[in-house]
Each structure stands twice: as C-alpha cells, then as structure tokens.
Amino acid sequence: MRQTDTGALIAQLRKEQGLTQKQLADQLHISDRTISKWERGAGFPDVSLLEPLADALHCSVVSLLEGRLVEEPAEIDVRSALTVLIRESRSALRRDWSRRFGILCCLLIAGFVIFGILDRSGAFLQKVERSYTVGIWQDGEKIGETAVTISGERSIWGRSYVGRFAIDAVEKTCRERMQAMIRWEKKSNCANITFAAPGFFGAQAGIEHFLYCDRELNWFALSLEDGRIIASDQGWAQLQALRPYEYPVYVN
C-alpha cells in the first residue's frame, strides 16, 4: 500500500466523477486541503473515511488500499473488517479516556488523603512566639501600658491563628489553658478573635471580637468592653475606635 498510488487513484476517480476537491471534501465533511494532501501522496485517508470515500468515488475499499482499480470478491469482508476496526478503535478510545478519568479520580482522592494527613500532623502550621509591650488608650489618650505574650501556631495560608494571646491588663486572657482563636478576613488586616477554655465562654473575656492584626502578629489593636483600646501605637488605636467594618485595612 503506497500513499502516492492511492493519491493518484483518488485524483483520477474524482475527475472521472466530475468532482472538484471542494465538492468531494464536502461529501466527506472534511477540508479540500485534506483531499489535496491525499492526492499529492502526502497523507492517507483515515480508516473511518475509507468507506465513504470509496462510495463517493464508486470504487471498492480494496482499490483504495491497493492504489489501483480492483474488484475483489472479498470487498464485503474488507468493509466488515473496517467496520469492526472503527468500532474497536472508538471503543479503545473510550476505554482510554475512562482509564485516564479513573486515574485522575484516584490521584485526587490520594491528594485529599495526603492533604488531610499533613493537615492533622501540623505540616501547614507555623510556630509563633511574640512578647512585647503595647499601650492602653482611652478617648485618644494613652493611659498606660501592658505586656502581651503570644505563643501558638498560625496557618501557613495566613488565615488563622490558635494559641496563647495573654494580655496582662485583661486577667481572663492570662488564665491557664485559655486559647485565643484569630481568623483574618480575606486580603485584609481585619480579624475576629475569640477566647475559649474548658468551662469558659469567649463573651466573658471582656474583649470585643473585632481587631486589627497583621498576619505575623507583630502588631494589633483591639477594644475592651469597657471602652479602652489596647494597641501597638496611637494610629491603630484611633482606627480601632472607628466603626471597624466600615474602614477595612487591606494588605498590600
């Protein structure tokens, strides 16, 4: 089977049928460039096109395969073989896609399992240790200072922190087993803080839930329920005194 012989035969029969390359291509639902490629011997018809091409040119499939006009009794067998071949090819393609989809599902499941194991092992957490002194503000004036001790773990995504957040001026935050939970809003230094310990409810801590805090916990500003503000500097204290959700501070 030679591509040049088959191409020459296609060109010969097409002209005998009075068809242009474009007309033959339209019958096969392909481009005329493909017909030209076949006739030049630069390509060979796809197996799925042999039957419709043979019908359009009024020749046998065997002739196309041989590259010359032949009438073989086995033509019907060849067509049957082609039908089976096309069906098997499509079936194999479906099986191949099904296998790929199955592999993809297995990989996704394995990924979720591995992610869960790593998450439970703390692989996505960063240790945070901070100890510094901040100011206590009231009505825009600094009225004192207090020590703050932070010791816990922050998610590597920078969305949450869990651990000790002890403010000396707020006795309940310094109690044993008291844990602070901070969750930042997306792309913002605005966060929500709650405190929890066995038998203790966050509302009893004396601290408002809203605070400004950077993702590294190097500075913060929060309000106490009695109106005082504990903040790293006067600027954040003044911002905390405003209606916080109307003045979000976005991370650069």
trRosetta pair geometry for C-beta under 8 A, 3 or more apart (Angstrom, degrees):
i j d omega theta_ij theta_ji phi_ij phi_ji
1 5 7.9 -139 -165 60 43 119
1 6 7.1 23 -171 -42 83 124
1 65 5.5 -58 -108 -179 121 69
1 66 7.1 -87 -100 -100 74 24
1 67 6.8 147 -145 -24 54 107
2 5 4.3 79 73 8 102 107
2 6 6.8 -179 89 -6 53 85
2 41 7.7 -12 150 -140 84 115
2 67 5.5 -10 56 -45 81 163
3 6 5.8 -60 -148 42 32 109
3 7 6.0 35 154 -23 68 109
3 38 7.9 -128 -171 -152 90 57
3 41 4.6 115 117 -159 93 72
3 42 7.4 -177 145 6 138 8
3 43 6.9 174 -157 93 133 10
3 44 5.0 -104 -112 -67 99 97
4 7 5.6 -54 -145 36 30 114
4 8 6.3 31 156 -20 64 104
4 41 3.5 9 -93 -112 64 145
4 67 7.6 42 84 -143 52 141
5 8 5.8 -53 -148 34 30 110
5 9 6.4 29 153 -18 63 106
5 41 8.0 73 4 -105 36 112
5 66 7.6 -77 126 135 132 49
5 67 2.6 51 121 175 112 145
5 68 6.6 -43 174 -41 119 79
6 9 5.7 -56 -149 36 32 112
6 10 6.4 35 153 -22 66 104
6 38 7.2 -77 118 -178 98 94
6 41 7.7 125 58 -108 77 73
6 44 6.4 52 77 -126 151 89
6 45 7.7 -125 153 6 135 96
6 64 5.8 56 -142 -173 106 63
6 65 7.5 -3 -96 -115 122 12
6 67 4.4 -84 -57 -96 58 84
7 10 5.7 -52 -148 33 32 112
7 11 6.5 30 155 -16 65 105
7 38 5.1 180 -111 148 85 58
7 39 4.6 129 -175 -147 92 21
7 40 6.0 -94 -175 46 151 18
7 41 4.2 -123 16 -64 150 62
7 42 7.8 78 -91 12 152 54
8 11 5.8 -56 -151 37 32 111
8 12 6.3 34 151 -22 66 107
8 39 7.3 98 -79 -159 29 66
8 41 7.6 8 -32 -59 79 105
8 67 7.1 55 49 -170 96 96
9 12 5.6 -53 -146 36 32 113
9 13 6.2 22 161 -11 67 109
9 59 7.7 -154 162 125 115 177
9 63 6.6 -169 175 153 149 95
9 64 6.9 -169 97 -111 136 50
9 67 5.5 -175 -15 -162 130 48
9 68 6.4 -139 -85 -81 132 28
9 69 7.2 169 -141 -48 118 70
10 13 6.2 -60 -143 42 26 103
10 14 6.0 30 157 -24 63 111
10 35 7.4 -156 147 -160 131 80
10 38 5.5 -8 58 126 165 120
10 39 5.5 -121 85 -87 110 77
10 53 7.4 -35 -119 179 111 121
10 57 6.8 -99 -133 -87 61 155
10 64 7.4 53 -70 -124 92 93
11 14 5.8 -56 -144 35 26 114
11 15 6.5 23 159 -16 62 107
11 39 4.2 93 -63 -141 107 116
12 15 6.2 -65 -157 36 25 106
12 16 6.4 23 151 -18 64 109
13 16 5.4 -53 -145 36 36 114
13 17 6.3 30 156 -16 67 106
13 57 4.0 54 131 -167 136 113
13 58 7.2 -167 -169 53 117 77
13 59 5.8 -69 -118 -26 156 130
14 17 5.9 -62 -152 40 29 106
14 19 4.9 -91 -168 70 78 104
14 20 8.0 33 163 -172 114 5
14 21 7.2 39 168 -84 154 55
14 24 5.4 -45 -129 -57 117 149
14 35 7.6 100 -98 -172 160 125
14 39 7.8 -62 18 -87 143 128
14 57 6.5 -55 -66 -108 60 103
15 18 7.4 41 -178 -76 35 28
15 19 7.6 -105 -76 49 23 65
17 56 7.6 104 154 153 176 70
17 57 6.4 -125 -27 -130 141 52
17 58 6.8 150 -87 12 118 111
19 23 4.5 -136 -159 85 86 121
19 24 4.7 94 143 -54 135 92
19 56 7.7 30 -53 163 172 104
20 23 4.7 98 49 4 77 101
20 24 7.1 -147 89 -1 41 85
20 32 7.7 -17 133 -126 91 131
21 24 5.9 -58 -148 40 31 108
21 25 6.1 34 153 -22 66 110
21 32 4.3 94 125 -158 101 101
21 35 4.3 172 -158 94 93 136
21 36 5.8 32 -153 -57 156 80
21 39 7.5 -93 -103 -6 116 142
22 25 5.6 -56 -145 37 29 113
22 26 6.4 34 155 -24 64 103
22 32 4.5 -33 -86 -77 59 137
23 26 5.7 -49 -149 30 31 113
23 27 6.9 32 152 -19 61 101
24 27 5.8 -53 -157 31 35 112
24 28 6.7 14 153 -2 66 110
24 32 7.8 102 62 -115 83 78
24 35 5.5 111 87 -112 117 148
24 56 6.1 116 -143 148 84 141
24 57 7.9 31 -132 -68 123 88
25 28 6.0 -70 -150 49 33 99
25 30 5.2 -103 -157 80 83 73
25 31 5.8 -25 -169 146 140 15
25 32 4.3 -119 -10 -76 155 58
25 34 6.6 128 -120 54 110 97
25 35 5.0 -107 -66 -23 98 124
26 29 7.3 30 -171 -76 33 39
27 52 7.3 -178 136 163 93 109
27 56 5.0 127 116 -113 148 134
28 49 5.9 46 -160 -147 124 112
28 52 5.7 139 -113 115 82 125
28 53 6.3 22 -94 -78 133 78
28 56 6.8 -73 -55 -26 94 157
30 34 4.7 -57 149 48 124 149
30 35 7.3 138 95 -40 113 82
30 49 7.3 6 -33 -114 142 144
31 34 5.1 110 65 -5 76 96
31 35 7.8 -138 106 2 51 82
32 35 5.3 -45 -155 33 50 115
32 36 6.3 53 146 -21 71 101
33 36 5.5 -52 -149 37 35 114
33 37 6.3 41 150 -25 66 103
34 37 5.5 -51 -149 32 33 115
34 38 6.6 36 152 -20 64 100
34 43 7.2 -79 -157 83 69 148
35 38 5.8 -53 -153 32 33 111
35 39 6.4 26 154 -15 67 108
36 39 5.9 -58 -145 39 31 108
36 40 6.3 24 157 -14 66 110
37 40 6.0 -62 -148 40 27 106
37 42 4.7 -89 -164 75 76 106
37 43 4.3 22 139 21 113 122
38 41 7.8 36 172 -69 33 24
38 42 7.7 -90 -66 53 16 68
38 43 5.6 -66 -80 79 55 88
38 44 6.9 92 -124 -116 86 24
38 45 6.1 27 -111 -53 135 79
45 49 4.5 -120 -178 85 109 115
45 50 5.7 139 107 -76 127 65
45 53 5.6 -65 -130 -18 165 163
45 64 7.0 -30 35 175 134 135
46 49 4.8 82 61 6 81 106
46 50 7.8 -124 96 -29 45 77
47 50 5.9 -27 -156 -8 41 117
47 82 6.3 -166 177 -148 94 93
47 85 5.9 -84 161 115 144 127
47 86 6.3 -166 118 -78 105 84
47 89 7.2 135 73 -24 134 159
48 51 8.0 -52 180 24 37 98
48 86 5.1 107 -99 -122 82 120
48 89 7.7 -120 -58 70 104 144
49 52 5.9 -66 -156 52 56 102
49 53 5.2 57 149 -27 85 114
50 53 5.8 -63 -143 41 24 112
50 54 6.2 26 159 -21 64 108
50 61 5.2 65 151 -137 112 103
50 64 5.8 178 -149 87 92 149
50 65 7.6 28 -146 -56 136 89
50 82 5.9 -118 69 -137 127 149
51 54 5.8 -55 -146 34 28 110
51 55 6.5 25 157 -16 63 106
51 61 6.3 -22 -89 -82 57 122
51 79 6.1 89 -106 -136 110 94
51 82 6.0 166 -48 110 107 147
51 83 7.8 52 -55 -66 150 78
52 55 5.6 -54 -146 38 35 113
52 56 6.2 36 155 -22 67 106
53 56 5.7 -54 -145 35 31 111
53 57 6.3 9 161 -1 65 112
53 64 6.5 87 103 -101 119 155
54 57 6.2 -69 -142 50 26 96
54 59 5.4 -104 -152 78 75 70
54 60 6.0 -7 -160 174 129 14
54 61 4.8 -70 -58 -71 158 61
54 63 7.2 130 -127 51 103 100
54 64 5.8 -105 -80 -19 95 129
55 58 7.4 25 -173 -75 31 42
57 64 7.9 117 56 -73 142 108
59 63 4.4 -85 162 63 118 148
59 64 6.7 129 102 -44 121 84
59 69 6.4 -105 -137 -117 120 83
60 63 4.6 110 60 -6 79 98
60 64 7.5 -143 100 0 51 80
60 70 6.7 -81 57 80 131 68
60 71 6.3 144 -20 -112 142 51
60 72 6.7 167 140 30 163 84
60 75 4.7 -89 -147 -119 124 126
60 78 7.6 80 168 60 101 143
61 64 5.7 -52 -158 35 41 111
61 65 6.4 37 148 -17 70 106
61 75 6.5 135 36 -153 88 81
61 78 4.9 -168 82 120 123 126
61 79 5.8 153 1 -74 144 75
61 82 6.4 -114 -161 -29 161 148
62 65 5.6 -59 -150 40 34 110
62 66 5.9 24 155 -13 70 112
62 70 5.5 -82 116 80 113 111
62 72 4.7 1 46 23 176 127
62 74 7.0 98 -74 81 140 90
62 75 5.6 -99 -8 -99 116 77
62 78 5.5 179 -62 -19 86 169
63 66 5.9 -61 -140 45 28 103
63 67 7.9 -157 168 18 54 8
63 68 6.5 -109 -152 92 75 34
63 69 5.1 7 -133 -118 127 40
63 70 5.3 178 -88 34 74 71
64 67 7.6 31 -176 -70 27 40
65 78 7.5 -131 -2 -159 145 141
66 70 5.5 34 41 5 159 131
71 75 7.4 -42 -161 -42 55 132
72 75 5.3 139 74 -47 80 78
72 78 7.5 71 82 -17 127 130
73 76 8.0 -37 164 18 52 94
74 77 4.5 -50 -169 41 76 120
74 78 5.9 84 130 -29 85 93
75 78 5.6 -53 -150 32 34 112
75 79 6.5 31 154 -16 67 103
76 79 5.7 -52 -149 37 34 111
76 80 6.3 36 151 -20 65 105
77 80 5.6 -53 -148 37 33 113
77 81 6.2 36 152 -22 65 105
78 81 5.6 -54 -149 35 31 112
78 82 6.4 33 151 -21 65 103
79 82 5.6 -51 -148 34 33 112
79 83 6.5 38 151 -22 64 102
80 83 5.6 -50 -151 32 33 114
80 84 6.5 31 152 -15 65 104
81 84 5.8 -55 -151 38 33 110
81 85 6.1 35 150 -23 66 108
82 85 5.4 -54 -144 36 32 114
82 86 6.2 33 157 -19 67 103
83 86 6.0 -54 -148 35 27 108
83 87 6.3 25 154 -16 63 109
84 87 5.7 -58 -148 40 30 111
84 88 6.1 27 156 -17 66 109
85 88 5.9 -57 -146 39 27 108
85 89 6.1 31 153 -24 63 107
86 89 5.6 -54 -147 33 30 113
86 90 6.4 26 156 -15 64 104
87 90 6.0 -56 -150 38 30 107
87 91 6.2 29 152 -18 65 109
88 91 5.4 -54 -143 39 33 113
88 92 6.1 36 155 -22 67 104
89 92 5.7 -52 -147 34 29 111
89 93 6.5 31 151 -22 62 104
90 93 5.5 -51 -149 33 34 113
90 94 6.5 34 152 -18 65 102
91 94 5.7 -52 -151 36 33 110
91 95 6.3 33 151 -18 65 105
92 95 5.6 -53 -147 38 33 112
92 96 6.2 39 151 -25 65 104
93 96 5.5 -51 -149 32 31 114
93 97 6.5 27 154 -14 64 103
94 97 5.9 -56 -149 39 32 107
94 98 6.1 34 152 -20 66 107
95 98 5.5 -54 -145 38 33 113
95 99 6.2 35 154 -22 66 104
96 99 5.7 -53 -149 35 29 111
96 100 6.5 28 151 -17 63 105
97 100 5.5 -51 -146 37 34 111
97 101 6.2 36 153 -20 66 104
98 101 5.7 -53 -147 37 30 111
98 102 6.3 33 152 -21 64 106
99 102 5.6 -53 -148 36 31 113
99 103 6.4 32 153 -19 64 104
100 103 5.7 -53 -148 36 32 111
100 104 6.3 34 152 -21 65 105
101 104 5.6 -53 -148 35 32 113
101 105 6.4 34 153 -19 65 103
102 105 5.7 -52 -149 35 31 111
102 106 6.4 31 153 -18 64 105
103 106 5.7 -54 -150 36 32 112
103 107 6.3 33 152 -20 66 105
104 107 5.7 -54 -148 36 31 111
104 108 6.4 32 153 -20 65 105
105 108 5.7 -54 -148 35 32 111
105 109 6.3 31 154 -17 65 105
106 109 5.8 -54 -147 38 30 110
106 110 6.1 30 154 -18 65 108
107 110 5.6 -55 -144 40 30 111
107 111 6.2 36 152 -25 64 105
108 111 5.5 -52 -149 33 31 115
108 112 6.5 30 154 -18 64 102
109 112 5.8 -53 -151 35 32 109
109 113 6.4 32 151 -19 65 106
110 113 5.6 -54 -148 37 33 113
110 114 6.2 31 154 -18 67 107
111 114 5.8 -55 -144 38 29 108
111 115 6.1 31 155 -20 65 108
112 115 5.6 -54 -145 37 30 113
112 116 6.3 32 154 -21 64 105
113 116 5.7 -55 -151 34 29 112
113 117 6.5 28 152 -18 64 105
114 117 5.7 -53 -148 36 32 111
114 118 6.2 29 154 -15 66 108
115 118 5.8 -58 -146 41 29 108
115 119 6.0 31 155 -23 66 109
116 119 5.6 -54 -143 35 28 112
116 120 6.3 24 159 -15 64 107
117 120 6.1 -59 -149 39 27 106
117 121 6.3 20 154 -15 63 112
118 121 5.7 -62 -145 41 30 109
118 123 3.9 -57 -174 39 89 140
118 124 6.5 83 133 -28 99 94
119 122 8.0 50 174 -61 29 21
119 123 7.0 -70 -70 44 26 90
119 124 5.7 -14 -110 17 65 125
122 125 4.6 -54 -165 31 79 123
122 153 7.0 -68 -150 -155 110 159
124 155 5.9 7 135 -152 97 78
124 156 5.0 -111 -170 17 67 109
124 157 7.2 9 175 -17 116 90
125 153 4.1 12 178 175 124 124
125 154 6.8 139 -159 68 70 31
125 155 6.1 -50 -102 -100 63 44
125 156 6.9 -122 -84 -30 13 82
126 153 6.6 147 68 -158 36 70
126 154 5.1 -29 62 65 93 86
126 155 7.6 41 14 136 85 6
126 156 5.7 109 -29 -84 105 72
127 152 8.0 -174 -149 109 53 25
127 153 6.0 -39 -97 -101 45 74
128 150 6.1 -44 129 134 107 109
128 151 7.2 -176 94 -135 69 26
128 152 5.7 -9 57 66 102 63
128 153 6.6 161 11 -105 89 20
128 154 5.0 64 -35 -14 129 109
128 161 6.6 -26 25 -139 154 118
128 163 6.8 174 61 42 103 154
128 216 7.7 172 -125 -172 116 52
128 217 5.6 69 -176 37 140 141
129 150 7.1 159 -155 94 24 74
129 151 5.5 24 -115 -111 69 77
130 148 7.3 -10 117 113 103 98
130 149 7.4 163 91 -157 63 35
130 150 3.9 12 54 53 102 113
130 151 7.6 -153 34 -61 59 54
130 217 5.5 -141 -14 120 153 110
130 218 7.2 -158 -120 -101 139 42
131 147 7.3 2 -172 -176 82 101
131 148 7.2 -179 -143 90 42 57
131 149 5.1 5 -108 -112 87 72
131 150 7.3 -155 -66 28 49 68
132 147 7.6 -179 103 -150 24 63
132 148 5.9 -12 64 57 66 97
132 232 7.9 21 112 -121 134 97
133 145 5.3 25 174 172 109 121
133 146 7.1 170 -151 86 71 27
133 147 5.4 -42 -97 -98 75 60
133 148 7.3 156 -104 13 24 80
134 145 6.8 166 87 -153 31 76
134 146 6.4 -23 64 63 77 76
134 148 5.6 23 4 -12 113 127
134 220 7.6 -48 -100 60 162 80
134 230 5.8 81 107 175 126 85
134 231 6.2 -157 176 102 120 20
134 232 5.1 -71 -124 -94 108 46
135 142 4.8 -55 -169 -133 131 111
135 144 7.3 144 -161 89 62 39
135 145 5.6 -49 -106 -102 49 71
135 230 7.3 175 90 -149 45 52
135 231 6.1 -23 65 69 89 67
135 232 7.4 75 20 178 87 10
135 233 7.1 79 18 -109 125 25
135 234 7.4 -12 67 -65 156 64
135 237 6.9 -56 88 -58 115 140
136 142 7.0 104 70 -159 50 65
136 143 5.5 -65 101 67 96 82
136 144 4.3 -4 46 68 121 86
136 145 6.4 -153 1 -81 87 17
136 146 5.8 71 -49 -11 109 107
136 169 6.0 138 -83 -98 133 172
136 228 5.8 -5 -175 178 95 125
136 229 7.5 148 -162 79 48 47
136 230 5.7 -22 -105 -99 67 74
137 140 6.9 -6 179 -133 111 10
137 141 6.7 158 -154 78 73 31
137 142 5.5 -43 -97 -96 76 54
137 143 6.8 133 -124 10 23 83
137 228 6.8 144 73 -168 45 71
137 229 4.4 -28 66 68 100 98
137 230 7.5 174 19 -84 79 24
137 231 6.0 -18 5 28 127 108
137 234 7.0 135 -100 -119 141 64
137 237 4.0 59 26 -161 165 145
138 141 6.2 -30 70 62 65 81
138 143 5.1 1 21 -9 109 135
138 227 6.7 67 -134 118 93 95
138 228 5.0 -44 -79 -112 97 76
138 229 7.1 167 -76 19 45 78
140 234 7.8 53 -166 -160 64 102
140 237 7.5 139 -123 119 41 113
140 238 6.4 43 -117 -97 85 91
140 241 7.3 -40 -69 -28 73 168
142 145 8.0 19 179 -63 111 74
142 234 6.9 -79 -52 -85 107 98
142 237 7.9 170 -82 3 79 174
143 228 7.6 -90 46 -130 128 114
144 169 7.5 131 106 -99 126 138
146 167 5.9 48 129 -178 134 83
146 168 4.8 -164 -170 59 95 95
146 169 3.8 -74 -101 -24 153 111
146 230 6.5 -45 47 -132 128 121
147 167 7.9 166 88 -151 47 44
147 168 4.6 56 52 -14 83 131
148 165 7.6 -14 -169 -172 99 63
148 166 6.9 159 -156 85 50 56
148 167 5.4 -11 -106 -103 84 69
148 168 7.4 -113 -70 -3 42 81
148 220 8.0 -170 -175 44 168 119
148 230 7.9 133 -71 160 124 128
149 164 6.3 -25 115 129 93 119
149 165 8.0 175 86 -147 54 21
149 166 4.5 -4 56 57 96 107
150 163 7.0 80 -178 99 69 115
150 164 6.4 168 -148 93 32 76
150 165 5.6 16 -110 -108 82 63
150 166 7.7 -163 -70 27 41 68
150 217 5.5 -159 147 158 166 139
151 163 5.6 -131 102 161 46 124
151 164 4.3 12 53 47 85 118
152 161 5.9 99 95 174 127 89
152 162 5.5 -151 177 100 131 42
152 163 1.2 -148 -87 -5 123 153
152 164 5.7 177 -48 22 98 58
152 165 7.5 -34 -8 -47 135 79
152 179 7.7 110 -107 -148 134 85
152 180 7.4 -126 -30 59 159 88
153 161 7.2 176 92 -149 39 62
153 162 6.0 -10 60 61 83 81
153 163 5.8 132 11 -50 56 122
154 158 7.0 21 159 -110 114 46
154 160 7.1 174 -150 95 60 46
154 161 4.5 -23 -100 -99 83 87
154 215 7.4 122 180 174 144 73
154 217 7.1 -154 -65 -16 140 119
155 158 6.7 -110 86 -18 82 17
155 159 5.5 -27 68 47 134 79
155 160 5.0 51 0 51 120 83
155 161 7.6 -123 4 -70 72 46
158 184 6.8 -30 145 42 75 146
158 215 4.2 1 -156 -155 111 136
159 183 6.6 6 155 -152 76 72
159 184 5.6 -129 -147 52 43 94
159 186 7.9 -5 -117 -90 104 60
160 181 7.2 -16 -168 -172 103 80
160 182 6.4 158 -156 87 53 62
160 183 4.9 -10 -104 -103 89 71
160 184 7.1 -141 -70 13 42 77
161 180 7.5 3 109 105 98 95
161 181 7.4 166 86 -154 58 37
161 182 4.2 8 50 51 100 110
161 217 6.6 95 -104 -61 165 128
162 179 6.3 10 -175 178 83 115
162 180 7.4 -178 -144 87 41 53
162 181 5.4 1 -105 -108 80 74
162 182 7.8 -156 -66 26 42 69
163 179 6.6 -66 -135 -145 9 83
163 180 6.7 -21 73 53 44 83
164 178 7.3 81 -125 85 71 78
164 179 7.1 -69 -76 -115 45 52
164 180 6.9 63 -174 13 14 100
165 173 6.3 -68 98 -172 73 120
165 180 3.4 -15 19 8 123 157
165 182 7.5 108 -63 -39 152 114
165 193 7.2 -99 95 -159 167 130
165 195 7.6 -125 60 -95 110 98
166 173 5.3 160 -129 127 46 92
166 174 4.4 78 -153 -101 109 69
166 178 7.4 108 -88 78 86 121
167 170 4.4 39 82 30 110 103
167 173 4.9 38 31 71 82 148
167 174 7.3 -117 57 -50 40 92
167 207 8.0 117 30 -82 143 135
167 230 6.2 40 -151 164 144 171
168 174 6.6 53 -106 -65 42 140
169 230 6.7 177 58 -93 135 132
170 173 4.5 47 99 7 108 115
170 174 7.4 150 90 -15 63 90
170 205 6.8 43 166 170 127 84
170 206 5.8 -168 -145 78 108 118
170 207 6.3 28 -146 -57 161 108
170 224 6.8 -165 -87 -108 118 116
170 230 7.7 -90 -25 -28 116 155
171 174 5.9 -70 -161 35 39 109
171 175 7.5 60 147 -48 68 86
172 175 5.8 -22 -162 -14 45 116
172 178 7.0 149 155 -114 63 153
172 195 7.3 113 127 117 103 159
172 200 7.7 165 -172 -160 110 135
172 204 6.6 -151 -157 122 162 85
172 205 5.0 -159 100 -133 130 59
172 206 6.3 130 29 13 130 107
173 178 6.0 179 -160 131 35 148
173 180 7.2 23 -149 -65 102 114
173 195 6.2 -111 -109 -108 77 151
173 205 6.1 67 -67 -160 82 112
173 207 7.1 51 -63 -26 123 138
174 178 7.1 64 76 40 8 143
175 178 4.4 96 68 -34 84 124
175 197 6.4 -85 97 -18 119 173
175 200 7.5 154 79 -76 150 164
176 197 8.0 113 96 -148 49 142
177 197 4.9 111 111 -144 90 108
177 198 6.4 -13 129 13 142 95
178 195 5.9 -3 -175 -172 100 111
178 196 7.7 152 -155 78 58 29
178 197 4.5 -54 -98 -56 56 131
178 200 7.1 -43 -108 79 87 160
179 195 7.0 154 81 -155 43 60
179 196 5.6 -27 65 66 93 78
179 197 6.4 144 12 -76 75 71
180 193 5.9 -11 -171 -166 106 103
180 194 7.3 156 -155 81 58 38
180 195 5.4 -31 -98 -98 67 75
181 193 7.0 155 79 -151 49 52
181 194 5.1 -14 57 60 100 86
181 195 7.6 178 15 -87 75 26
181 196 6.8 14 -8 10 115 111
182 191 5.2 14 -173 166 96 136
182 192 7.1 158 -151 78 50 46
182 193 5.0 -13 -98 -98 78 83
182 211 7.7 -61 -128 58 108 123
182 213 6.5 -57 -160 72 144 154
183 191 6.3 160 80 -159 36 84
183 192 5.2 -14 59 55 89 96
184 188 6.6 179 175 76 93 72
184 189 7.3 -51 -142 -137 115 24
184 190 7.1 120 -156 81 69 48
184 191 4.5 -45 -96 -96 60 97
184 213 7.4 -121 -89 74 100 95
184 215 6.6 -31 -45 -95 163 83
185 188 4.3 -9 83 55 101 126
185 190 4.7 0 23 81 123 100
185 191 6.8 -146 -4 -86 73 43
185 192 7.9 86 -46 -16 85 92
185 248 7.4 -78 79 -137 145 125
187 250 5.9 6 141 -151 90 93
187 251 5.6 -128 -168 37 56 101
188 248 5.2 -50 -140 -175 131 115
188 249 6.6 114 -164 74 80 52
188 250 5.5 -55 -104 -106 68 55
188 251 6.4 -142 -92 -14 14 87
189 212 5.3 36 130 -161 105 83
189 213 6.5 -177 -178 62 83 33
189 214 5.9 -28 -129 -89 111 52
189 215 7.8 -106 -110 -34 72 72
189 248 8.0 147 49 -178 70 71
189 249 4.5 -32 47 89 114 107
189 250 7.4 -171 1 -110 83 7
189 251 6.1 130 -46 -66 81 80
190 210 7.3 -29 -165 -159 90 96
190 212 6.5 -41 -98 -102 48 66
190 244 6.7 134 -129 164 111 108
190 245 7.4 91 -151 -102 150 60
190 248 5.2 -64 -29 -132 134 87
190 249 6.6 140 -45 38 80 75
191 210 7.6 138 81 -157 47 51
191 211 5.5 -28 71 71 93 82
191 212 7.2 124 22 -124 88 19
191 213 5.0 -43 25 39 140 107
192 209 5.3 1 -157 159 84 99
192 210 6.4 -37 -105 -98 62 50
192 211 7.6 138 -112 24 16 78
193 207 6.9 -46 98 126 117 129
193 209 6.1 -178 58 -161 57 50
193 210 7.8 128 21 -125 83 3
193 211 5.2 15 -4 9 123 126
193 213 7.7 83 -55 -12 121 145
193 222 6.7 -41 35 -110 143 142
194 202 4.1 -32 -167 -125 89 157
194 209 6.2 2 -73 -126 77 97
195 200 7.4 -50 124 127 95 120
195 202 4.8 141 53 -123 62 78
195 205 4.3 95 39 -70 139 149
195 207 7.0 85 -13 44 122 125
196 200 6.6 155 -159 86 39 92
196 201 7.6 -6 -115 -131 71 29
196 202 5.8 -37 -66 -61 71 93
197 200 4.1 25 60 37 89 130
200 204 6.4 -118 -167 60 81 129
201 204 5.3 91 71 -2 78 105
202 205 5.8 -33 -167 -6 51 117
202 209 7.6 58 144 -94 130 96
206 224 5.7 1 148 -159 90 92
206 225 5.1 -114 -160 19 56 112
206 226 7.2 -2 -169 -15 104 94
207 222 6.0 14 -166 147 108 132
207 223 7.5 135 -161 87 61 48
207 224 5.9 -52 -103 -112 57 57
207 225 6.9 -93 -60 -26 12 85
208 211 7.6 144 90 -59 88 76
208 222 6.5 -175 60 -179 87 86
208 223 4.3 13 20 74 133 97
208 224 7.1 -160 -8 -115 85 6
208 225 6.4 146 -54 -75 74 63
210 222 7.4 167 99 -133 50 78
210 223 7.3 18 72 25 87 106
210 244 4.9 162 151 65 146 162
210 245 7.4 -101 -121 -47 149 87
211 220 5.8 10 164 -174 125 105
211 221 6.3 170 -164 82 80 48
211 222 3.8 -31 -106 -88 113 94
211 223 7.8 -163 -92 8 74 65
211 240 7.4 -5 -138 -121 56 118
212 220 6.5 162 90 -156 60 54
212 221 4.6 10 51 49 104 98
212 222 7.7 -161 30 -65 59 58
212 236 5.8 -145 79 -156 136 106
212 239 6.4 25 -25 103 158 123
212 240 6.1 -122 8 -80 112 92
212 244 7.4 -153 -50 -138 91 116
212 249 6.2 42 -135 30 120 135
213 217 6.4 2 177 -108 111 60
213 219 7.2 -173 -138 96 53 53
213 220 4.0 2 -102 -110 90 96
213 221 7.6 -162 -65 26 63 55
213 222 7.9 6 -54 -52 106 99
214 217 6.8 -145 76 -49 74 18
214 218 5.5 -22 64 41 131 88
214 219 5.7 54 5 49 112 82
214 220 7.6 -123 15 -72 66 65
215 251 7.3 25 -22 -105 118 142
217 220 7.0 -9 -147 -46 63 114
219 232 3.8 -61 -147 -11 96 164
219 233 7.4 -23 -151 2 131 93
219 236 6.7 -179 154 -39 117 163
220 230 7.9 15 102 110 96 88
220 231 7.0 -129 106 -129 51 56
220 232 6.3 109 40 -30 42 104
220 236 7.5 156 138 157 21 152
221 229 6.5 8 -172 177 90 109
221 230 7.3 178 -145 92 46 49
221 231 3.6 18 -115 -114 90 105
221 232 6.7 -89 -62 13 81 77
221 236 3.6 -162 -49 149 139 108
221 237 5.9 -152 -139 -76 122 43
221 239 6.6 92 87 69 161 96
221 240 4.1 -140 142 -51 117 132
222 229 7.2 174 90 -153 33 67
222 230 5.7 -8 60 60 81 91
222 231 7.4 169 20 -75 45 72
222 240 6.7 -143 -95 -144 9 143
223 227 7.4 -31 -170 -145 103 21
223 228 7.4 154 -157 87 61 41
223 229 5.3 -35 -102 -102 67 76
223 230 7.9 171 -96 20 19 70
223 240 5.8 174 -52 159 92 113
223 241 7.7 125 -90 -92 119 49
224 227 6.9 -28 78 42 83 26
224 228 4.6 8 39 62 121 87
224 229 7.3 -148 9 -79 79 27
224 230 6.8 73 -36 -14 100 101
229 237 4.7 129 111 -148 134 87
229 240 5.1 140 -145 92 131 132
229 241 6.2 -76 -53 -65 151 85
231 234 7.5 122 94 -92 127 17
231 236 4.4 -174 -169 95 126 102
231 237 3.9 -161 39 -69 147 79
231 240 6.0 -159 -75 2 131 142
232 236 5.8 44 45 37 85 145
233 236 5.6 90 59 16 72 97
233 237 7.0 -130 105 -7 36 96
234 237 5.3 -57 -146 38 36 117
234 238 6.2 36 157 -21 69 103
235 238 6.0 -56 -152 33 28 108
235 239 6.5 23 152 -14 63 107
236 239 5.5 -53 -144 39 37 112
236 240 6.1 42 154 -24 67 105
237 240 5.7 -52 -147 34 29 113
237 241 6.7 35 151 -26 61 103
238 241 5.7 -51 -155 25 33 115
238 242 7.5 38 148 -24 60 95
239 242 5.9 -48 -164 20 41 112
239 244 7.9 76 148 -110 78 75
239 247 6.6 -143 -161 117 89 135
239 249 7.2 30 176 -51 150 130
240 244 6.8 2 -141 -84 49 108
242 246 7.1 -109 147 67 106 101
242 247 5.2 23 108 16 138 147
243 246 4.5 38 96 19 107 118
243 247 6.9 119 77 1 63 98
244 247 6.4 -90 -149 53 29 86
244 248 7.9 66 163 -82 67 53
245 248 7.0 11 -153 -60 40 88
